[in-house]
């Protein structure tokens, strides 16, 4: 595949989005987290996301922005507590209710969890990338799979690497793994999320992966 500056910029931008989504979900809502999400850099990033040609991405950005714009110095502790409870329910305690936690093995109907995990690990090993495992999470945890996509995008952007057709590998992973189940999780989680911050992020995640899969890469 021939590379030019445009290809590199797009690959880096896509990698940044995957990285942003990973960080947004994995980080604990503490004071540092609040500083990050209320920074001017965050606002700029959301503005750029809003320019993507996808109505649901724009809707998700709007919901996230609305929540962030309501944060003030007087309510930071309440916001931290509110986000912490919401995040725990959506990611760590999801299995206690109707919502299944964000692991691919819990969403594949035709494969058991052990087989799914084994297949994901085989994919990582075949490509030669060890994605970041957060808190020793399973290889099929959604943030681990998001980090893997980020790393694929960064490899694609590195024109010096003879790594074959990276887009083909990315499409394969989205089709076989992340893109085959993340929409189901995001839809279900969005219905139970208590804050428009996480509802917006879930919508961005779901629709961005949809956009990735719809493009003829």
Order of alpha helices (4+ residues) and beta strands (2+ residues): alpha-alpha-alpha-alpha-alpha-alpha-alpha-alpha-alpha-alpha
